[in-house]
Amino acid sequence: MAPTWYEIRIRETLEPEWTEWFEGMDLRREEGGGTLLSGPVADQAALHGLLLRIRNLNLTLLSVNPAARQQQKEKEL
């Protein structure tokens, strides 16, 4: 099964150094504050692992959305 691309938004702003801690997800600061984590997630267990990390850091989860990788690339342009 191919990984699913996810976009996870949190209220807090994270520095790029957190990329490794979030299993290589792309971290991008959003206009007006917050951070968008995006990238492929292997399966539901991996997704739950990411969400646990967010919870353990006491970060505010705003949204979790599956997205086509192509949609993500278009947003970056």
C-alpha positions as CSV (number, residue, x, y, z in Angstrom):
1,M,0.0,0.0,0.0
2,A,1.4,3.4,-1.0
3,P,1.8,6.1,1.7
4,T,-0.9,8.7,2.0
5,W,0.1,12.4,1.9
6,Y,-1.1,14.3,4.9
7,E,-1.3,18.0,5.9
8,I,-1.3,18.6,9.7
9,R,-1.8,22.1,11.0
10,I,-0.8,23.2,14.5
11,R,-1.2,26.6,16.1
12,E,2.4,26.9,17.3
13,T,5.3,27.8,15.1
14,L,8.0,25.2,14.9
15,E,11.5,25.7,13.7
16,P,12.8,23.6,10.7
17,E,15.0,21.6,13.1
18,W,11.9,19.7,14.2
19,T,11.7,17.9,10.8
20,E,13.6,14.9,11.9
21,W,11.5,14.5,15.0
22,F,8.4,14.4,12.9
23,E,9.7,11.6,10.7
24,G,10.9,13.9,7.9
25,M,7.7,15.8,7.4
26,D,8.0,19.1,5.7
27,L,7.5,22.0,8.2
28,R,6.3,25.3,6.8
29,R,5.4,28.4,8.8
30,E,2.0,29.7,7.8
31,E,1.1,33.3,7.3
32,G,-0.4,34.7,10.5
33,G,1.3,32.0,12.6
34,G,1.2,28.3,13.0
35,T,2.9,25.5,11.2
36,L,1.9,23.1,8.4
37,L,3.4,19.7,8.5
38,S,3.1,17.9,5.2
39,G,4.4,14.7,3.7
40,P,3.8,11.0,3.2
41,V,2.6,8.8,6.1
42,A,3.0,5.1,5.7
43,D,-0.1,4.0,7.5
44,Q,-2.6,4.7,10.3
45,A,-0.1,3.5,12.9
46,A,2.5,6.1,11.7
47,L,-0.2,8.8,11.6
48,H,-1.2,8.0,15.2
49,G,2.5,8.2,16.1
50,L,2.8,11.7,14.7
51,L,-0.4,12.8,16.5
52,L,1.0,11.4,19.8
53,R,4.2,13.5,19.3
54,I,2.1,16.6,18.8
55,R,0.1,15.8,22.0
56,N,3.3,15.0,24.0
57,L,4.7,18.4,23.0
58,N,1.5,20.0,24.2
59,L,1.0,21.5,20.7
60,T,-2.5,22.7,19.6
61,L,-3.7,20.5,16.7
62,L,-5.9,22.5,14.3
63,S,-6.5,20.0,11.5
64,V,-5.4,16.7,9.9
65,N,-6.2,16.2,6.3
66,P,-5.2,13.6,3.6
67,A,-4.2,15.4,0.4
68,A,-3.0,14.3,-3.0
69,R,0.8,15.0,-3.3
70,Q,0.1,16.9,-6.6
71,Q,-2.3,19.3,-4.7
72,Q,0.5,20.0,-2.2
73,K,3.0,20.8,-4.9
74,E,0.5,23.2,-6.6
75,K,0.0,25.1,-3.3
76,E,3.8,25.6,-3.1
77,L,3.8,27.3,-6.5
